[in-house]
Amino acid sequence: MLVDSHCHLNYKGMAEQQAVLLERARASGVTAMLNISTRASEWDDVTATAHREADVWASIGIHPHEADAHPDMDTARLIARAESDLRVVGIGETGLDYYYDKSDRDEQRRCFRAHIAASRQTGLPLIIHTRDAEDDTAAILADEMGKGAFPALIHCFTASADFAAKVLAMGLSISISGIVTFKNAKDLAAIAKDLPAERLLVETDAPFLAPVPHRGKQGEPAFVADTARFLAELRGESYEQLCETTSRNFYALFSRAHP
């Protein structure tokens, strides 16, 4: 059992060869995939894939890059869509991205809080993207947790050890992508090595961030096996143990999904 907890099967370049990518993932031992949306226009395609493929689940959300393009996105709209479709198991991806600043920061923060409220009210876990925005992300999470707890994870973790400690203390999980296999990711590897086993998930973020030995290629869900093998060796665990642990954690967090 091995779950790719974050991929984009309906992105351009992925959708056109989706059947082949799914076959390769299954042949690599991947037993489930979470297909992530980043804008409202993707919701229908992302959920359609989840209805068509028994081992694919869906999320609905607005990426921080897209916040400016969704000024009308609110908690009620997110809840209505999530509650109408049992193949939707998560809210996001959402969050803050101050590296590219493709959307106004105030609008990013407003959209992020709308997603948090939807997560809290539905009980579906929040899938968080954060880049160069550790302080604001941590502050918003702490403020919102004070209004009522909600399940959440930081996807494609690349932040600091201090930020990891803060979000772990709030009860969040952390998902590790193929970046951990890169030679210049020593700080991330050190964090991943010591993450509590019960909070660890693994992902590809395909079509991005193909791990070693596939760097330079388009990422795909099959490659989560390479990241899992690297993590297992890094943490001194067997590959089978790492796969079992991260898969169990996925289903515990995304409780609407099932093997």
C-alpha positions in Angstrom: 0.0 0.0 0.0 1.3 3.4 -1.0 -0.5 6.7 -1.4 0.5 9.7 -3.5 -1.2 12.3 -1.2 -0.9 15.2 -3.7 -0.9 15.2 -7.5 -2.5 17.1 -10.4 -3.8 14.5 -12.8 -5.9 17.0 -14.7 -3.1 19.5 -15.4 -2.1 20.1 -19.0 0.4 17.4 -20.0 -1.1 15.0 -17.4 -4.8 14.9 -18.5 -3.8 13.9 -22.1 -2.0 10.7 -20.9 -3.9 10.1 -17.6 -4.7 6.5 -18.4 -1.1 5.6 -19.0 0.1 7.5 -15.9 -2.4 5.7 -13.7 -1.3 2.3 -15.1 2.3 3.2 -14.4 1.4 4.3 -10.8 -0.4 1.1 -10.1 2.5 -1.0 -11.5 4.8 0.9 -9.1 2.7 -0.2 -6.1 0.7 3.1 -5.8 -2.7 2.1 -4.4 -4.3 5.6 -4.1 -3.9 9.1 -5.3 -5.3 12.5 -4.2 -6.0 14.6 -7.2 -5.7 18.3 -6.3 -7.5 21.3 -7.7 -6.1 24.8 -7.8 -8.9 26.8 -9.4 -12.7 26.5 -9.5 -12.6 25.7 -13.3 -10.8 22.5 -12.5 -13.3 21.1 -10.0 -15.5 19.3 -12.4 -12.6 17.5 -14.1 -10.8 16.7 -10.9 -14.0 15.2 -9.4 -14.9 13.4 -12.6 -11.5 11.6 -12.5 -12.2 10.6 -8.9 -15.6 9.1 -9.9 -14.1 7.3 -12.8 -11.1 5.8 -11.0 -11.7 3.9 -7.8 -8.2 4.7 -6.5 -8.3 8.4 -7.1 -9.8 10.9 -4.7 -10.4 14.7 -5.2 -9.9 18.0 -3.4 -11.5 21.3 -4.1 -9.8 24.6 -3.5 -8.1 27.7 -4.8 -4.3 28.0 -5.0 -2.9 31.2 -3.6 -1.7 32.1 -7.1 -5.4 32.1 -8.2 -6.8 34.1 -5.3 -7.2 37.3 -7.3 -9.1 35.4 -10.0 -11.6 34.2 -7.4 -12.8 37.3 -5.5 -16.2 35.6 -5.0 -14.8 32.4 -3.5 -16.2 32.0 -0.1 -16.7 29.4 2.6 -20.3 28.6 1.6 -19.3 27.8 -2.0 -16.6 25.5 -0.8 -18.8 23.7 1.7 -21.6 23.3 -0.8 -19.4 21.6 -3.3 -17.6 19.4 -0.7 -20.8 18.2 0.9 -22.4 17.4 -2.5 -19.7 14.9 -3.5 -18.3 12.1 -1.4 -15.3 11.7 -3.7 -14.1 15.1 -2.4 -12.0 14.3 0.6 -10.0 17.5 1.2 -10.2 21.3 1.0 -7.4 22.9 -1.0 -4.8 23.5 -2.0 -4.9 26.8 -0.4 -2.5 29.0 1.6 0.0 31.8 1.0 2.7 32.2 -1.6 4.9 35.3 -1.2 7.6 34.0 -3.4 5.8 34.6 -6.7 3.2 37.1 -5.3 0.9 36.3 -8.2 -2.1 37.4 -6.2 -2.5 40.3 -3.8 -1.4 39.2 -0.3 -4.6 40.5 1.4 -6.7 38.5 -1.1 -4.5 35.4 -0.5 -5.1 35.7 3.3 -8.8 36.2 2.8 -9.1 33.2 0.6 -7.0 31.1 2.9 -9.3 31.9 5.9 -12.3 31.0 3.8 -10.9 27.6 3.1 -10.0 27.2 6.8 -13.6 27.9 7.8 -14.8 25.3 5.2 -12.4 22.7 6.6 -13.6 23.4 10.1 -17.2 23.1 9.2 -17.0 20.1 7.0 -14.3 18.2 8.9 -12.4 17.7 5.7 -8.6 18.3 6.0 -7.1 21.5 4.8 -4.3 21.1 2.2 -1.9 24.0 2.7 0.7 25.5 0.3 3.1 28.0 1.9 6.2 29.6 0.3 8.2 32.4 1.8 5.2 33.1 4.1 6.0 31.1 7.2 5.2 33.9 9.7 1.8 34.8 8.2 0.9 31.2 7.7 1.7 30.2 11.2 -0.1 33.3 12.6 -3.3 32.7 10.6 -3.3 29.0 11.6 -2.8 29.8 15.3 -5.6 32.5 15.1 -8.0 30.2 13.3 -7.2 27.2 15.6 -8.3 29.5 18.4 -11.8 29.7 16.8 -12.1 25.9 16.6 -9.8 23.1 15.5 -9.6 21.7 12.0 -7.5 18.9 10.4 -4.8 20.1 8.1 -1.4 19.3 6.5 1.4 21.3 5.0 1.9 19.9 1.5 5.3 19.7 -0.2 7.1 20.9 2.9 10.1 23.1 2.3 10.0 25.4 5.3 12.1 25.7 8.4 12.5 23.4 11.4 11.0 26.2 13.5 7.9 26.3 11.3 7.7 22.5 11.4 7.7 22.5 15.2 4.9 25.2 15.2 2.6 23.3 12.9 3.2 20.0 14.5 2.3 21.6 17.9 -1.0 22.7 16.3 -1.7 19.1 15.3 -0.9 19.4 11.6 0.6 16.7 9.4 3.5 17.2 7.0 3.8 15.8 3.4 7.2 15.3 1.9 7.7 15.6 -1.9 10.6 14.6 -4.2 12.5 17.7 -3.2 13.8 15.7 -0.3 15.9 13.6 -2.8 17.7 16.7 -4.2 21.4 17.2 -3.3 20.7 20.8 -2.2 17.9 19.8 0.2 20.0 18.9 3.2 18.0 21.0 5.6 14.7 19.4 4.4 16.2 16.0 4.7 17.2 16.7 8.3 13.7 17.7 9.1 12.1 14.8 7.3 14.4 12.4 9.1 13.0 13.4 12.5 9.3 14.0 11.8 7.0 12.0 14.0 6.0 8.9 12.1 2.3 9.5 12.8 2.3 12.9 11.1 4.2 11.9 7.9 2.8 11.7 4.4 4.4 11.4 1.0 3.6 13.0 -2.3 4.8 13.8 -5.8 3.1 17.2 -6.6 3.1 15.8 -10.1 3.7 17.1 -12.8 6.2 19.0 -10.8 9.3 18.1 -8.7 10.2 14.7 -10.1 12.6 13.0 -7.6 16.0 11.6 -8.2 16.6 9.6 -10.4 13.9 11.3 -12.6 15.0 14.9 -12.2 14.3 16.9 -15.3 11.3 14.7 -16.3 7.6 15.4 -15.9 6.6 14.2 -12.5 4.0 11.5 -12.2 2.4 9.5 -9.3 4.5 6.4 -10.0 7.5 8.4 -8.7 6.2 8.6 -5.2 7.8 5.2 -4.8 11.2 6.7 -5.3 10.6 9.4 -2.7 9.3 6.8 -0.3 12.4 4.6 -0.8 14.6 7.6 -0.1 12.6 8.6 3.0 12.7 5.0 4.3 16.5 4.9 4.0 16.8 8.4 5.5 14.7 7.4 8.5 16.3 4.0 9.0 13.0 2.2 8.2 12.1 -0.5 5.7 10.4 0.6 2.5 7.4 -1.5 3.4 7.2 0.1 6.9 7.4 3.7 5.4 4.7 2.8 2.8 2.4 1.3 5.5 2.9 4.2 7.9 2.3 7.0 5.4 -0.7 5.3 3.9 -2.3 4.7 7.3 -1.7 8.4 8.1 -3.3 9.4 4.8 -6.5 7.5 5.6 -6.5 8.7 9.2 -6.3 12.3 8.0 -8.5 12.1 4.9 -11.1 10.0 6.7 -13.7 10.3 3.9 -11.4 8.3 1.7 -11.0 4.5 2.1 -8.6 1.9 0.7 
